[in-house]
C-alpha cells in the first residue's frame, strides 16, 4: 500500500481542535487514579471501581506477590 504525501491543502493535526470546536464536538477530558488490588479480591475490587464509573486501563504486578496495581480512568466531570 502506497502512502500519500501531505500537501499544502491537507488539514493537519493542529486543525482538528479548531474543527472540533466549530462542530461542537470536544475531546473527552479524563481523570486517572491508581489503586492497589489484592489478588484474592480482584473481582470485587474491580467491580467496586466500575460501579463508581472508573474504567480499568491496565493492571500490573504490585510491590509484593499478593498485590497488583490497577490504573483506572473516567471522564472528568463538567463542574
PDB file with SEQRES, HELIX, SHEET and CRYST1 records, atoms N, CA, C and O in Angstrom:
SEQRES   1 A   79  UNK UNK UNK UNK UNK UNK UNK UNK UNK UNK UNK UNK UNK          
SEQRES   2 A   79  UNK UNK UNK UNK UNK UNK UNK UNK UNK UNK UNK UNK UNK          
SEQRES   3 A   79  UNK UNK UNK UNK UNK UNK UNK UNK UNK UNK UNK UNK UNK          
SEQRES   4 A   79  UNK UNK UNK UNK UNK UNK UNK UNK UNK UNK UNK UNK UNK          
SEQRES   5 A   79  UNK UNK UNK UNK UNK UNK UNK UNK UNK UNK UNK UNK UNK          
SEQRES   6 A   79  UNK UNK UNK UNK UNK UNK UNK UNK UNK UNK UNK UNK UNK          
SEQRES   7 A   79  UNK                                                          
HELIX    1 AA1 UNK A   13  UNK A   23  1                                  11    
HELIX    2 AA2 UNK A   39  UNK A   41  5                                   3    
HELIX    3 AA3 UNK A   42  UNK A   51  1                                  10    
SHEET    1 AA1 3 UNK A  30  UNK A  38  0                                        
SHEET    2 AA1 3 UNK A  67  UNK A  75 -1                                        
SHEET    3 AA1 3 UNK A  55  UNK A  61 -1                                        
CRYST1    1.000    1.000    1.000  90.00  90.00  90.00 P 1           1          
ATOM      1  N   UNK A   1       0.832  -1.175   0.000  1.00  0.00           N  
ATOM      2  CA  UNK A   1       0.000   0.000   0.000  1.00  0.00           C  
ATOM      3  C   UNK A   1       0.883   1.248   0.000  1.00  0.00           C  
ATOM      4  O   UNK A   1       1.782   1.375   0.832  1.00  0.00           O  
ATOM      5  N   UNK A   2       0.634   2.142  -0.909  1.00  0.00           N  
ATOM      6  CA  UNK A   2       1.408   3.382  -1.001  1.00  0.00           C  
ATOM      7  C   UNK A   2       0.827   4.451  -0.106  1.00  0.00           C  
ATOM      8  O   UNK A   2      -0.389   4.607  -0.004  1.00  0.00           O  
ATOM      9  N   UNK A   3       1.699   5.172   0.530  1.00  0.00           N  
ATOM     10  CA  UNK A   3       1.249   6.286   1.360  1.00  0.00           C  
ATOM     11  C   UNK A   3       1.309   7.565   0.552  1.00  0.00           C  
ATOM     12  O   UNK A   3       2.238   7.805  -0.220  1.00  0.00           O  
ATOM     13  N   UNK A   4       0.297   8.368   0.753  1.00  0.00           N  
ATOM     14  CA  UNK A   4       0.211   9.639   0.051  1.00  0.00           C  
ATOM     15  C   UNK A   4       0.903  10.720   0.869  1.00  0.00           C  
ATOM     16  O   UNK A   4       0.718  10.803   2.083  1.00  0.00           O  
ATOM     17  N   UNK A   5       1.672  11.518   0.222  1.00  0.00           N  
ATOM     18  CA  UNK A   5       2.357  12.617   0.892  1.00  0.00           C  
ATOM     19  C   UNK A   5       1.376  13.778   1.092  1.00  0.00           C  
ATOM     20  O   UNK A   5       0.603  14.115   0.194  1.00  0.00           O  
ATOM     21  N   UNK A   6       1.421  14.383   2.287  1.00  0.00           N  
ATOM     22  CA  UNK A   6       0.534  15.508   2.570  1.00  0.00           C  
ATOM     23  C   UNK A   6       1.005  16.751   1.836  1.00  0.00           C  
ATOM     24  O   UNK A   6       2.201  17.035   1.761  1.00  0.00           O  
ATOM     25  N   UNK A   7       0.063  17.470   1.309  1.00  0.00           N  
ATOM     26  CA  UNK A   7       0.370  18.701   0.605  1.00  0.00           C  
ATOM     27  C   UNK A   7      -0.173  19.913   1.339  1.00  0.00           C  
ATOM     28  O   UNK A   7      -0.750  19.778   2.418  1.00  0.00           O  
ATOM     29  N   UNK A   8       0.005  21.103   0.764  1.00  0.00           N  
ATOM     30  CA  UNK A   8      -0.417  22.331   1.429  1.00  0.00           C  
ATOM     31  C   UNK A   8      -1.928  22.414   1.662  1.00  0.00           C  
ATOM     32  O   UNK A   8      -2.362  23.109   2.581  1.00  0.00           O  
ATOM     33  N   UNK A   9      -2.723  21.739   0.873  1.00  0.00           N  
ATOM     34  CA  UNK A   9      -4.168  21.800   1.027  1.00  0.00           C  
ATOM     35  C   UNK A   9      -4.727  20.832   2.052  1.00  0.00           C  
ATOM     36  O   UNK A   9      -5.918  20.881   2.359  1.00  0.00           O  
ATOM     37  N   UNK A  10      -3.891  19.953   2.588  1.00  0.00           N  
ATOM     38  CA  UNK A  10      -4.355  18.958   3.560  1.00  0.00           C  
ATOM     39  C   UNK A  10      -4.444  19.576   4.953  1.00  0.00           C  
ATOM     40  O   UNK A  10      -3.592  20.368   5.355  1.00  0.00           O  
ATOM     41  N   UNK A  11      -5.505  19.192   5.686  1.00  0.00           N  
ATOM     42  CA  UNK A  11      -5.614  19.678   7.063  1.00  0.00           C  
ATOM     43  C   UNK A  11      -4.723  18.833   7.944  1.00  0.00           C  
ATOM     44  O   UNK A  11      -4.626  17.621   7.755  1.00  0.00           O  
ATOM     45  N   UNK A  12      -4.081  19.452   8.891  1.00  0.00           N  
ATOM     46  CA  UNK A  12      -3.170  18.761   9.789  1.00  0.00           C  
ATOM     47  C   UNK A  12      -3.767  18.557  11.155  1.00  0.00           C  
ATOM     48  O   UNK A  12      -4.921  18.895  11.419  1.00  0.00           O  
ATOM     49  N   UNK A  13      -2.953  17.999  12.010  1.00  0.00           N  
ATOM     50  CA  UNK A  13      -3.388  17.702  13.374  1.00  0.00           C  
ATOM     51  C   UNK A  13      -3.818  18.972  14.097  1.00  0.00           C  
ATOM     52  O   UNK A  13      -4.809  18.951  14.828  1.00  0.00           O  
ATOM     53  N   UNK A  14      -3.106  20.069  13.915  1.00  0.00           N  
ATOM     54  CA  UNK A  14      -3.442  21.295  14.647  1.00  0.00           C  
ATOM     55  C   UNK A  14      -4.801  21.852  14.259  1.00  0.00           C  
ATOM     56  O   UNK A  14      -5.397  22.617  15.018  1.00  0.00           O  
ATOM     57  N   UNK A  15      -5.300  21.479  13.082  1.00  0.00           N  
ATOM     58  CA  UNK A  15      -6.613  21.958  12.660  1.00  0.00           C  
ATOM     59  C   UNK A  15      -7.752  21.133  13.237  1.00  0.00           C  
ATOM     60  O   UNK A  15      -8.903  21.565  13.191  1.00  0.00           O  
ATOM     61  N   UNK A  16      -7.461  19.961  13.779  1.00  0.00           N  
ATOM     62  CA  UNK A  16      -8.522  19.103  14.310  1.00  0.00           C  
ATOM     63  C   UNK A  16      -9.224  19.748  15.488  1.00  0.00           C  
ATOM     64  O   UNK A  16     -10.446  19.664  15.608  1.00  0.00           O  
ATOM     65  N   UNK A  17      -8.460  20.391  16.358  1.00  0.00           N  
ATOM     66  CA  UNK A  17      -9.086  21.044  17.509  1.00  0.00           C  
ATOM     67  C   UNK A  17      -9.999  22.174  17.036  1.00  0.00           C  
ATOM     68  O   UNK A  17     -11.119  22.311  17.527  1.00  0.00           O  
ATOM     69  N   UNK A  18      -9.537  22.966  16.106  1.00  0.00           N  
ATOM     70  CA  UNK A  18     -10.360  24.046  15.569  1.00  0.00           C  
ATOM     71  C   UNK A  18     -11.628  23.484  14.954  1.00  0.00           C  
ATOM     72  O   UNK A  18     -12.716  24.017  15.173  1.00  0.00           O  
ATOM     73  N   UNK A  19     -11.495  22.409  14.186  1.00  0.00           N  
ATOM     74  CA  UNK A  19     -12.662  21.793  13.562  1.00  0.00           C  
ATOM     75  C   UNK A  19     -13.616  21.232  14.605  1.00  0.00           C  
ATOM     76  O   UNK A  19     -14.833  21.328  14.445  1.00  0.00           O  
ATOM     77  N   UNK A  20     -13.078  20.646  15.676  1.00  0.00           N  
ATOM     78  CA  UNK A  20     -13.925  20.110  16.745  1.00  0.00           C  
ATOM     79  C   UNK A  20     -14.687  21.229  17.439  1.00  0.00           C  
ATOM     80  O   UNK A  20     -15.863  21.070  17.764  1.00  0.00           O  
ATOM     81  N   UNK A  21     -14.026  22.359  17.671  1.00  0.00           N  
ATOM     82  CA  UNK A  21     -14.707  23.490  18.295  1.00  0.00           C  
ATOM     83  C   UNK A  21     -15.843  24.001  17.420  1.00  0.00           C  
ATOM     84  O   UNK A  21     -16.922  24.318  17.922  1.00  0.00           O  
ATOM     85  N   UNK A  22     -15.609  24.080  16.130  1.00  0.00           N  
ATOM     86  CA  UNK A  22     -16.646  24.562  15.212  1.00  0.00           C  
ATOM     87  C   UNK A  22     -17.830  23.616  15.136  1.00  0.00           C  
ATOM     88  O   UNK A  22     -18.973  24.058  15.017  1.00  0.00           O  
ATOM     89  N   UNK A  23     -17.569  22.321  15.204  1.00  0.00           N  
ATOM     90  CA  UNK A  23     -18.655  21.349  15.083  1.00  0.00           C  
ATOM     91  C   UNK A  23     -19.344  21.090  16.415  1.00  0.00           C  
ATOM     92  O   UNK A  23     -20.367  20.406  16.456  1.00  0.00           O  
ATOM     93  N   UNK A  24     -18.799  21.625  17.509  1.00  0.00           N  
ATOM     94  CA  UNK A  24     -19.401  21.426  18.817  1.00  0.00           C  
ATOM     95  C   UNK A  24     -18.992  20.121  19.477  1.00  0.00           C  
ATOM     96  O   UNK A  24     -19.509  19.784  20.542  1.00  0.00           O  
ATOM     97  N   UNK A  25     -18.076  19.380  18.871  1.00  0.00           N  
ATOM     98  CA  UNK A  25     -17.610  18.115  19.433  1.00  0.00           C  
ATOM     99  C   UNK A  25     -16.260  18.366  20.093  1.00  0.00           C  
ATOM    100  O   UNK A  25     -15.302  18.779  19.439  1.00  0.00           O  
ATOM    101  N   UNK A  26     -16.198  18.112  21.383  1.00  0.00           N  
ATOM    102  CA  UNK A  26     -14.938  18.311  22.100  1.00  0.00           C  
ATOM    103  C   UNK A  26     -14.350  16.970  22.505  1.00  0.00           C  
ATOM    104  O   UNK A  26     -15.073  15.994  22.709  1.00  0.00           O  
ATOM    105  N   UNK A  27     -13.066  16.936  22.615  1.00  0.00           N  
ATOM    106  CA  UNK A  27     -12.369  15.728  23.046  1.00  0.00           C  
ATOM    107  C   UNK A  27     -12.661  15.499  24.528  1.00  0.00           C  
ATOM    108  O   UNK A  27     -12.696  16.444  25.315  1.00  0.00           O  
ATOM    109  N   UNK A  28     -12.867  14.248  24.895  1.00  0.00           N  
ATOM    110  CA  UNK A  28     -13.138  13.900  26.284  1.00  0.00           C  
ATOM    111  C   UNK A  28     -11.913  14.179  27.139  1.00  0.00           C  
ATOM    112  O   UNK A  28     -10.792  13.834  26.763  1.00  0.00           O  
ATOM    113  N   UNK A  29     -12.130  14.804  28.290  1.00  0.00           N  
ATOM    114  CA  UNK A  29     -11.056  15.004  29.264  1.00  0.00           C  
ATOM    115  C   UNK A  29     -11.206  13.936  30.327  1.00  0.00           C  
ATOM    116  O   UNK A  29     -12.312  13.663  30.795  1.00  0.00           O  
ATOM    117  N   UNK A  30     -10.087  13.331  30.708  1.00  0.00           N  
ATOM    118  CA  UNK A  30     -10.102  12.188  31.617  1.00  0.00           C  
ATOM    119  C   UNK A  30      -9.454  12.534  32.940  1.00  0.00           C  
ATOM    120  O   UNK A  30      -8.589  13.407  33.018  1.00  0.00           O  
ATOM    121  N   UNK A  31      -9.885  11.833  33.987  1.00  0.00           N  
ATOM    122  CA  UNK A  31      -9.156  11.828  35.245  1.00  0.00           C  
ATOM    123  C   UNK A  31      -8.695  10.397  35.471  1.00  0.00           C  
ATOM    124  O   UNK A  31      -9.348   9.447  35.041  1.00  0.00           O  
ATOM    125  N   UNK A  32      -7.561  10.255  36.148  1.00  0.00           N  
ATOM    126  CA  UNK A  32      -6.935   8.948  36.324  1.00  0.00           C  
ATOM    127  C   UNK A  32      -6.677   8.682  37.798  1.00  0.00           C  
ATOM    128  O   UNK A  32      -6.547   9.609  38.598  1.00  0.00           O  
ATOM    129  N   UNK A  33      -6.604   7.407  38.143  1.00  0.00           N  
ATOM    130  CA  UNK A  33      -6.268   7.010  39.505  1.00  0.00           C  
ATOM    131  C   UNK A  33      -5.558   5.658  39.456  1.00  0.00           C  
ATOM    132  O   UNK A  33      -5.845   4.825  38.597  1.00  0.00           O  
ATOM    133  N   UNK A  34      -4.637   5.455  40.382  1.00  0.00           N  
ATOM    134  CA  UNK A  34      -4.021   4.140  40.559  1.00  0.00           C  
ATOM    135  C   UNK A  34      -4.481   3.600  41.902  1.00  0.00           C  
ATOM    136  O   UNK A  34      -4.677   4.358  42.853  1.00  0.00           O  
ATOM    137  N   UNK A  35      -4.651   2.289  41.975  1.00  0.00           N  
ATOM    138  CA  UNK A  35      -5.139   1.678  43.207  1.00  0.00           C  
ATOM    139  C   UNK A  35      -4.528   0.297  43.386  1.00  0.00           C  
ATOM    140  O   UNK A  35      -4.356  -0.439  42.415  1.00  0.00           O  
ATOM    141  N   UNK A  36      -4.197  -0.059  44.629  1.00  0.00           N  
ATOM    142  CA  UNK A  36      -3.720  -1.417  44.893  1.00  0.00           C  
ATOM    143  C   UNK A  36      -4.883  -2.399  44.797  1.00  0.00           C  
ATOM    144  O   UNK A  36      -6.006  -2.077  45.183  1.00  0.00           O  
ATOM    145  N   UNK A  37      -4.614  -3.585  44.287  1.00  0.00           N  
ATOM    146  CA  UNK A  37      -5.634  -4.626  44.153  1.00  0.00           C  
ATOM    147  C   UNK A  37      -5.056  -5.905  44.752  1.00  0.00           C  
ATOM    148  O   UNK A  37      -3.997  -6.373  44.333  1.00  0.00           O  
ATOM    149  N   UNK A  38      -5.757  -6.464  45.732  1.00  0.00           N  
ATOM    150  CA  UNK A  38      -5.315  -7.718  46.343  1.00  0.00           C  
ATOM    151  C   UNK A  38      -5.712  -8.887  45.453  1.00  0.00           C  
ATOM    152  O   UNK A  38      -6.835  -8.929  44.951  1.00  0.00           O  
ATOM    153  N   UNK A  39      -4.809  -9.828  45.256  1.00  0.00           N  
ATOM    154  CA  UNK A  39      -5.041 -10.974  44.374  1.00  0.00           C  
ATOM    155  C   UNK A  39      -6.303 -11.736  44.765  1.00  0.00           C  
ATOM    156  O   UNK A  39      -7.070 -12.139  43.890  1.00  0.00           O  
ATOM    157  N   UNK A  40      -6.531 -11.939  46.050  1.00  0.00           N  
ATOM    158  CA  UNK A  40      -7.665 -12.759  46.495  1.00  0.00           C  
ATOM    159  C   UNK A  40      -9.015 -12.041  46.389  1.00  0.00           C  
ATOM    160  O   UNK A  40     -10.053 -12.671  46.594  1.00  0.00           O  
ATOM    161  N   UNK A  41      -9.027 -10.733  46.072  1.00  0.00           N  
ATOM    162  CA  UNK A  41     -10.291  -9.992  45.990  1.00  0.00           C  
ATOM    163  C   UNK A  41     -10.385  -9.171  44.707  1.00  0.00           C  
ATOM    164  O   UNK A  41     -11.054  -8.138  44.677  1.00  0.00           O  
ATOM    165  N   UNK A  42      -9.723  -9.624  43.658  1.00  0.00           N  
ATOM    166  CA  UNK A  42      -9.637  -8.847  42.419  1.00  0.00           C  
ATOM    167  C   UNK A  42     -11.000  -8.484  41.849  1.00  0.00           C  
ATOM    168  O   UNK A  42     -11.252  -7.313  41.565  1.00  0.00           O  
ATOM    169  N   UNK A  43     -11.883  -9.462  41.675  1.00  0.00           N  
ATOM    170  CA  UNK A  43     -13.183  -9.193  41.056  1.00  0.00           C  
ATOM    171  C   UNK A  43     -13.992  -8.182  41.859  1.00  0.00           C  
ATOM    172  O   UNK A  43     -14.558  -7.250  41.287  1.00  0.00           O  
ATOM    173  N   UNK A  44     -14.054  -8.351  43.159  1.00  0.00           N  
ATOM    174  CA  UNK A  44     -14.835  -7.442  43.990  1.00  0.00           C  
ATOM    175  C   UNK A  44     -14.290  -6.011  43.920  1.00  0.00           C  
ATOM    176  O   UNK A  44     -15.055  -5.051  43.825  1.00  0.00           O  
ATOM    177  N   UNK A  45     -12.979  -5.884  43.966  1.00  0.00           N  
ATOM    178  CA  UNK A  45     -12.361  -4.554  43.922  1.00  0.00           C  
ATOM    179  C   UNK A  45     -12.618  -3.887  42.575  1.00  0.00           C  
ATOM    180  O   UNK A  45     -12.990  -2.715  42.523  1.00  0.00           O  
ATOM    181  N   UNK A  46     -12.420  -4.631  41.484  1.00  0.00           N  
ATOM    182  CA  UNK A  46     -12.652  -4.056  40.155  1.00  0.00           C  
ATOM    183  C   UNK A  46     -14.121  -3.701  39.960  1.00  0.00           C  
ATOM    184  O   UNK A  46     -14.430  -2.667  39.367  1.00  0.00           O  
ATOM    185  N   UNK A  47     -15.034  -4.546  40.451  1.00  0.00           N  
ATOM    186  CA  UNK A  47     -16.467  -4.240  40.357  1.00  0.00           C  
ATOM    187  C   UNK A  47     -16.807  -2.951  41.106  1.00  0.00           C  
ATOM    188  O   UNK A  47     -17.599  -2.144  40.618  1.00  0.00           O  
ATOM    189  N   UNK A  48     -16.219  -2.752  42.274  1.00  0.00           N  
ATOM    190  CA  UNK A  48     -16.477  -1.526  43.045  1.00  0.00           C  
ATOM    191  C   UNK A  48     -16.028  -0.281  42.292  1.00  0.00           C  
ATOM    192  O   UNK A  48     -16.753   0.712  42.242  1.00  0.00           O  
ATOM    193  N   UNK A  49     -14.844  -0.330  41.712  1.00  0.00           N  
ATOM    194  CA  UNK A  49     -14.362   0.815  40.931  1.00  0.00           C  
ATOM    195  C   UNK A  49     -15.256   1.045  39.715  1.00  0.00           C  
ATOM    196  O   UNK A  49     -15.565   2.188  39.377  1.00  0.00           O  
ATOM    197  N   UNK A  50     -15.672  -0.039  39.057  1.00  0.00           N  
ATOM    198  CA  UNK A  50     -16.544   0.080  37.892  1.00  0.00           C  
ATOM    199  C   UNK A  50     -17.887   0.706  38.229  1.00  0.00           C  
ATOM    200  O   UNK A  50     -18.416   1.493  37.445  1.00  0.00           O  
ATOM    201  N   UNK A  51     -18.445   0.367  39.383  1.00  0.00           N  
ATOM    202  CA  UNK A  51     -19.722   0.954  39.798  1.00  0.00           C  
ATOM    203  C   UNK A  51     -19.614   2.459  40.021  1.00  0.00           C  
ATOM    204  O   UNK A  51     -20.607   3.177  39.909  1.00  0.00           O  
ATOM    205  N   UNK A  52     -18.427   2.929  40.331  1.00  0.00           N  
ATOM    206  CA  UNK A  52     -18.207   4.366  40.515  1.00  0.00           C  
ATOM    207  C   UNK A  52     -17.834   5.067  39.206  1.00  0.00           C  
ATOM    208  O   UNK A  52     -17.479   6.246  39.210  1.00  0.00           O  
ATOM    209  N   UNK A  53     -17.916   4.341  38.090  1.00  0.00           N  
ATOM    210  CA  UNK A  53     -17.665   4.955  36.789  1.00  0.00           C  
ATOM    211  C   UNK A  53     -16.241   4.856  36.289  1.00  0.00           C  
ATOM    212  O   UNK A  53     -15.913   5.439  35.255  1.00  0.00           O  
ATOM    213  N   UNK A  54     -15.387   4.136  36.993  1.00  0.00           N  
ATOM    214  CA  UNK A  54     -13.989   4.007  36.584  1.00  0.00           C  
ATOM    215  C   UNK A  54     -13.826   2.835  35.626  1.00  0.00           C  
ATOM    216  O   UNK A  54     -14.405   1.767  35.828  1.00  0.00           O  
ATOM    217  N   UNK A  55     -13.039   3.045  34.590  1.00  0.00           N  
ATOM    218  CA  UNK A  55     -12.730   2.010  33.599  1.00  0.00           C  
ATOM    219  C   UNK A  55     -11.288   1.556  33.803  1.00  0.00           C  
ATOM    220  O   UNK A  55     -10.378   2.380  33.899  1.00  0.00           O  
ATOM    221  N   UNK A  56     -11.085   0.244  33.870  1.00  0.00           N  
ATOM    222  CA  UNK A  56      -9.737  -0.299  34.030  1.00  0.00           C  
ATOM    223  C   UNK A  56      -8.950  -0.096  32.745  1.00  0.00           C  
ATOM    224  O   UNK A  56      -9.391  -0.492  31.666  1.00  0.00           O  
ATOM    225  N   UNK A  57      -7.784   0.522  32.869  1.00  0.00           N  
ATOM    226  CA  UNK A  57      -6.911   0.758  31.721  1.00  0.00           C  
ATOM    227  C   UNK A  57      -5.826  -0.308  31.662  1.00  0.00           C  
ATOM    228  O   UNK A  57      -5.543  -0.865  30.601  1.00  0.00           O  
ATOM    229  N   UNK A  58      -5.221  -0.584  32.817  1.00  0.00           N  
ATOM    230  CA  UNK A  58      -4.120  -1.542  32.868  1.00  0.00           C  
ATOM    231  C   UNK A  58      -3.978  -2.054  34.293  1.00  0.00           C  
ATOM    232  O   UNK A  58      -4.304  -1.359  35.256  1.00  0.00           O  
ATOM    233  N   UNK A  59      -3.488  -3.271  34.408  1.00  0.00           N  
ATOM    234  CA  UNK A  59      -3.180  -3.827  35.725  1.00  0.00           C  
ATOM    235  C   UNK A  59      -1.791  -4.458  35.640  1.00  0.00           C  
ATOM    236  O   UNK A  59      -1.495  -5.203  34.707  1.00  0.00           O  
ATOM    237  N   UNK A  60      -0.949  -4.154  36.617  1.00  0.00           N  
ATOM    238  CA  UNK A  60       0.445  -4.603  36.599  1.00  0.00           C  
ATOM    239  C   UNK A  60       0.799  -5.213  37.953  1.00  0.00           C  
ATOM    240  O   UNK A  60       0.108  -4.965  38.942  1.00  0.00           O  
ATOM    241  N   UNK A  61       1.868  -6.008  38.007  1.00  0.00           N  
ATOM    242  CA  UNK A  61       2.286  -6.584  39.292  1.00  0.00           C  
ATOM    243  C   UNK A  61       2.583  -5.487  40.314  1.00  0.00           C  
ATOM    244  O   UNK A  61       3.128  -4.436  39.978  1.00  0.00           O  
ATOM    245  N   UNK A  62       2.214  -5.753  41.561  1.00  0.00           N  
ATOM    246  CA  UNK A  62       2.448  -4.800  42.639  1.00  0.00           C  
ATOM    247  C   UNK A  62       3.790  -5.015  43.308  1.00  0.00           C  
ATOM    248  O   UNK A  62       4.622  -5.778  42.818  1.00  0.00           O  
ATOM    249  N   UNK A  63       4.002  -4.338  44.433  1.00  0.00           N  
ATOM    250  CA  UNK A  63       5.285  -4.423  45.124  1.00  0.00           C  
ATOM    251  C   UNK A  63       5.535  -5.766  45.812  1.00  0.00           C  
ATOM    252  O   UNK A  63       6.669  -6.084  46.171  1.00  0.00           O  
ATOM    253  N   UNK A  64       4.467  -6.553  45.996  1.00  0.00           N  
ATOM    254  CA  UNK A  64       4.654  -7.885  46.583  1.00  0.00           C  
ATOM    255  C   UNK A  64       3.803  -8.893  45.811  1.00  0.00           C  
ATOM    256  O   UNK A  64       2.920  -8.488  45.055  1.00  0.00           O  
ATOM    257  N   UNK A  65       4.043 -10.182  45.981  1.00  0.00           N  
ATOM    258  CA  UNK A  65       3.348 -11.201  45.174  1.00  0.00           C  
ATOM    259  C   UNK A  65       1.836 -11.273  45.388  1.00  0.00           C  
ATOM    260  O   UNK A  65       1.130 -11.836  44.551  1.00  0.00           O  
ATOM    261  N   UNK A  66       1.325 -10.720  46.482  1.00  0.00           N  
ATOM    262  CA  UNK A  66      -0.113 -10.800  46.760  1.00  0.00           C  
ATOM    263  C   UNK A  66      -0.894  -9.606  46.232  1.00  0.00           C  
ATOM    264  O   UNK A  66      -2.111  -9.542  46.410  1.00  0.00           O  
ATOM    265  N   UNK A  67      -0.221  -8.662  45.588  1.00  0.00           N  
ATOM    266  CA  UNK A  67      -0.939  -7.462  45.153  1.00  0.00           C  
ATOM    267  C   UNK A  67      -0.635  -7.097  43.709  1.00  0.00           C  
ATOM    268  O   UNK A  67       0.374  -7.500  43.132  1.00  0.00           O  
ATOM    269  N   UNK A  68      -1.545  -6.322  43.158  1.00  0.00           N  
ATOM    270  CA  UNK A  68      -1.429  -5.765  41.818  1.00  0.00           C  
ATOM    271  C   UNK A  68      -1.652  -4.261  41.938  1.00  0.00           C  
ATOM    272  O   UNK A  68      -2.134  -3.780  42.963  1.00  0.00           O  
ATOM    273  N   UNK A  69      -1.302  -3.530  40.900  1.00  0.00           N  
ATOM    274  CA  UNK A  69      -1.610  -2.106  40.841  1.00  0.00           C  
ATOM    275  C   UNK A  69      -2.486  -1.895  39.616  1.00  0.00           C  
ATOM    276  O   UNK A  69      -2.117  -2.273  38.504  1.00  0.00           O  
ATOM    277  N   UNK A  70      -3.648  -1.287  39.828  1.00  0.00           N  
ATOM    278  CA  UNK A  70      -4.597  -1.048  38.746  1.00  0.00           C  
ATOM    279  C   UNK A  70      -4.589   0.432  38.376  1.00  0.00           C  
ATOM    280  O   UNK A  70      -4.505   1.301  39.245  1.00  0.00           O  
ATOM    281  N   UNK A  71      -4.676   0.704  37.088  1.00  0.00           N  
ATOM    282  CA  UNK A  71      -4.780   2.064  36.565  1.00  0.00           C  
ATOM    283  C   UNK A  71      -6.177   2.213  35.985  1.00  0.00           C  
ATOM    284  O   UNK A  71      -6.589   1.430  35.129  1.00  0.00           O  
ATOM    285  N   UNK A  72      -6.905   3.225  36.457  1.00  0.00           N  
ATOM    286  CA  UNK A  72      -8.276   3.463  36.021  1.00  0.00           C  
ATOM    287  C   UNK A  72      -8.400   4.855  35.420  1.00  0.00           C  
ATOM    288  O   UNK A  72      -7.590   5.741  35.692  1.00  0.00           O  
ATOM    289  N   UNK A  73      -9.442   5.032  34.589  1.00  0.00           N  
ATOM    290  CA  UNK A  73      -9.770   6.358  34.067  1.00  0.00           C  
ATOM    291  C   UNK A  73     -11.284   6.491  34.005  1.00  0.00           C  
ATOM    292  O   UNK A  73     -12.010   5.498  33.952  1.00  0.00           O  
ATOM    293  N   UNK A  74     -11.750   7.744  34.012  1.00  0.00           N  
ATOM    294  CA  UNK A  74     -13.163   8.048  33.783  1.00  0.00           C  
ATOM    295  C   UNK A  74     -13.245   9.467  33.254  1.00  0.00           C  
ATOM    296  O   UNK A  74     -12.347  10.274  33.491  1.00  0.00           O  
ATOM    297  N   UNK A  75     -14.324   9.777  32.536  1.00  0.00           N  
ATOM    298  CA  UNK A  75     -14.463  11.148  32.034  1.00  0.00           C  
ATOM    299  C   UNK A  75     -14.502  12.139  33.197  1.00  0.00           C  
ATOM    300  O   UNK A  75     -15.141  11.895  34.221  1.00  0.00           O  
ATOM    301  N   UNK A  76     -13.817  13.243  33.019  1.00  0.00           N  
ATOM    302  CA  UNK A  76     -13.795  14.284  34.043  1.00  0.00           C  
ATOM    303  C   UNK A  76     -15.159  14.962  34.082  1.00  0.00           C  
ATOM    304  O   UNK A  76     -15.763  15.212  33.039  1.00  0.00           O  
ATOM    305  N   UNK A  77     -15.640  15.257  35.281  1.00  0.00           N  
ATOM    306  CA  UNK A  77     -16.943  15.915  35.401  1.00  0.00           C  
ATOM    307  C   UNK A  77     -16.851  17.341  34.871  1.00  0.00           C  
ATOM    308  O   UNK A  77     -15.781  17.951  34.889  1.00  0.00           O  
ATOM    309  N   UNK A  78     -17.971  17.865  34.402  1.00  0.00           N  
ATOM    310  CA  UNK A  78     -18.014  19.184  33.778  1.00  0.00           C  
ATOM    311  C   UNK A  78     -18.049  20.330  34.785  1.00  0.00           C  
ATOM    312  O   UNK A  78     -18.076  21.494  34.384  1.00  0.00           O  
ATOM    313  N   UNK A  79     -18.047  20.031  36.075  1.00  0.00           N  
ATOM    314  CA  UNK A  79     -18.152  21.099  37.083  1.00  0.00           C  
ATOM    315  C   UNK A  79     -16.889  21.887  37.258  1.00  0.00           C  
ATOM    316  O   UNK A  79     -16.845  22.809  38.071  1.00  0.00           O  
TER     317      UNK A  79                                                      
END                                                                             
